[in-house]
Amino acid sequence: PAAAASPTFFLRPMFLTRLCIPLAPWLLPEFVTAVGGLPEWVSQLRVAQQCGARVATEAVSEMYEDLPYPRRDPADEAPEEPYAVDWASTPAAVAHHGGGRLDFSKLRRPFRILVAGGGTGDATVMAAVSFRAAQIPAEIVHMDLSLASIDIAKRRLQVHNSTGDLNVTFLHRSFLDVQATDLGGLFDLINSVGVVHHLASPVAGLRSLRKVLAPDGLMFLMVYGALGRTGVYDVQDMWHLSDLSRRAFLDGPIQALLGNLPEGNRFARNRRMNTLKVKRADLTTISDLLAHECDHAYTVASLLELLAEADLQLLDFADPSKYTVPQEAQEALAPLTSSMRGDFQLAHFAELLRGDIYIHSFWAAKADIRRPGAAAVQLDTVLCPYWRFIGYELVLPEEDSATCIRAGSLVKKGTQRVPASCSAYIDGVGHEGLPCLAVPVLKLMDCERSTAGLIELLNRELAKFRPELTLEPADWLSLISEFYKVFTTSGEQRLFLMRSSLTFRRPPWREKRVPRVLVKRNWEAFSESEPTDAKASASRPNDGTAIA
């Protein structure tokens, strides 16, 4: 029973099944050599794919000295407005995924953050700016193998540090042999995005990071997803089959290769990888994607195995909607999924069903920490959107708020009633199916008010636009819970739940207008046999009512 409770329990029969599949001959070079000899180029190809120890240090360092990644220009930064908004580096994301273990209101020392493989500074800059905005003292260590990348990160940070109050240390070194005593102690948060999969031994890298993680600490990690990188390793193998160095490959041959891929080529058909930047021959993108000295890619199942080897556990995926079976397919696929054990087994099934996940962004902790339960909206919960940390206040015009609240009851159709839902579009992401009565939460949630405080303000909105309607706190709690559920299942999670309020050092100074809200009435919910009113039917809207 204890073994069955393990989130990796479902991997065991899968592994045993795979053992029955005969190993490909090229996986056993000794066997092939004994039988009839192995061509030298095959051996060289396998060596290149397996990443030697030098690749984990010198070669990767040389690569990012040549072309720092991601490409960033300090001139694009504006004070307290990071160019790259890295929501995972905000206090709200940390508190949410810490499950209450990390309560900033009880912290009596600076919050310690290690950015391992910080590159050109996205996570470092966002963490420094957002923790200062929320008046939470933080000590940040940015560590990287590339001096060129560190220089860019430093210059980006300087734009935000005119007062000199950002506590960030930059170290040019590998984290593989680092000790906590070298860095002033253990860390509450370790951010390592797109790094461990470039190591000769990702397990060794994770074990090194685990050694400097506080007992209750969190990790935010990103590794490549195997299924969505179809064709990438084909291109890398074509490079390895040549005698060209990485730089020589980038100086013309890679462009010629990409320009002559047949229509049926796996990379040419992979639109998620063969992006506009690749087609435009952006050298930094092509280098990191197609001419990397070493990388590994994972499925959900192999990711769980990797973490288990490092004595770590997976807590949550950063974008959980990618790991769920589409709602329209759930009933049809229920015979396959009903007996699955736990959300990660379902996540692996959904990954196989989609077939296009090319990165896994996730939160992890030490294996001996009890995994927190799913976050839930309660009266004392604080809803905290990411935009608050970069000075935004969401604006929902009063007329739009009024229309949503009026649509939030039921729209009459003859003697029947038709339910309505609302959709909002923010930063290019559509949040469809929001409960209309709760849409004003968009402008009210601010990382400071509790849910009870939101309900008080929502009642004022209701009294203004629907005085005949009265809702109890339990009704509002249900609506806000549904709002949160819908909002966080559209792309990456950018709305977080906290157990304590944050106090910002200054009020919002920029407005972010909700550009479009849509009210949709579910007319199809009724059968044709039900009585209808001719006049009501004649005035029936098509699909929805747009609010400018």
C-alpha angles and dihedrals in degrees: 000000000000091000091047089057091060114108088226095052092103090060094069100071088040090055093047090050092052091053088068091063111094113246116247112253093240088063088064105050092164090057093046092047091052092050101045113330132273121249111247093235091059091054091048091050092053092048090053091050095049096058115228123229091260090058091062092061123010101029095045090045091052090049095054093042086058097044114012113212135251094025108239135169118208088213088071092063122096122194110279090354108095114207091224113047105212102185093185089068094060123104089240093060091047094049092045096052093039087069093223095311090108108056109170092196089066096044113116097182137041115291107246120223129182117197101197110198092005095175114184093352113263096139095036095052094044093047093049094047097042097046090049090048089056091045093242112143110233138182112206128191116195112197127184142151094226120079090192091057092046091052091055091047091051093050091048091051092050089064089064098038106067090132093049094230098122110104104211127147121196119209127187101210146091120269092215094093099027123133128202090238089060091058104041097263142313125329130239092205131024116192115193113161120179094350116097093055088063093058124100086234114025089183091058089049093052091047090053091052092046090058092062096041118106115243092256094031130128135224126207110199140171126198132170121273113230100210097053095049094071110158097011094102091043088062092044090051091051087056092047090051088062126068093237123126118232093258093046089050090053094048098077112314095079091053090049090049094049091047092055103044111133118242092253095051111126095229092046089055095047102092093181091061102028091064132167090264090056092047090049089052096242099184097208092052095044092047094052094042107036108016102043117141093222139003140150128204130206146199121214089263096051090043090058089050091050093051093046090054089054092048092248133123134217113242106176141340114243092227104034095174089074090061100053130089109250111262093237090057100042097090094047092048096043093104087061099041104035095086097044117122117230137341096283093059088051088046091056090048091051090048091054090046093052096039095191108084105128101172134033114209112185150149121246139179139181113298094241093060116099109246109241119239123251113294114255133192112248133168092264094043119114118219110215123185120200094236092070090072094061096047101265127144114193113232121209108177114236093242090055091048090050093050092051093049092048090049091047094082117056126295114226122240107180105301092336131079128234121209119229135204132187135225128204128193117212126171090347094306120118116219103196129186098029115161102255096221090059097048092099086068085081091072097033104052109092109155089258108068119075121226088260088056090050091052091054091055092043090055088056090052090048093050090051098050105019107026091163092062123079125186128192121226089255090056091051092046090055092049094048090047090054090046090053093047094051094042093053096048094066109087123306117002109259101158117073138190120228134184095217135036126254124223114213121213093228137015122257112288100187132056124222109196120208096238099199138017123181128198112205124192117204100224091159090068090087129074122236091244094068117099116259135192112241094217092048091048092051091054095046112135119234107240108327148330117261120215114209 
